[in-house]
Amino acid sequence: MGPLLTSRFDRLTEVIAVTRETKSFPIGRNAKTGFLTTVKYAQSHPKTHVVERMPKPGRGDSK
């Protein structure tokens, strides 16, 4: 039969890795004004916009 425990464990870790929720999300920002924009718009205007990661509510480091 082979090592049944390792194959179950491998499948379990694959499922956990796929379903793991990130603690931040991408957001676009205008580099000149600082206003938030969509990621799609920021990617299409790389000279004036950047895409950055922002923590989800409750995940930031401010107290």
NORNORUR-V754619 format. One record per pair of residues at least 6 apart in sequence whose C-alpha atoms are under 6 Angstrom apart, sorted by sequence separation. I is the first residue (numbers start at 0). J is the second residue. D is the distance in whole Angstrom. If there is no record, write none. Layout:
I_J_D ; I_J_D
//
This chain:
28_34_6 ; 28_35_4 ; 41_48_5 ; 27_35_6 ; 28_36_5 ; 41_49_6 ; 27_36_5 ; 27_37_5 ; 27_38_5 ; 26_38_5 ; 27_41_5 ; 30_47_5 ; 30_48_5 ; 29_48_4 ; 28_48_6 ; 28_49_5 ; 27_49_6 ; 27_50_4 ; 26_50_6 ; 26_51_6 ; 25_51_6 ; 25_52_4 ; 24_52_5 ; 23_52_6 ; 24_53_5 ; 23_53_5 ; 23_54_4 ; 22_54_6 ; 23_55_5 ; 22_55_6
//
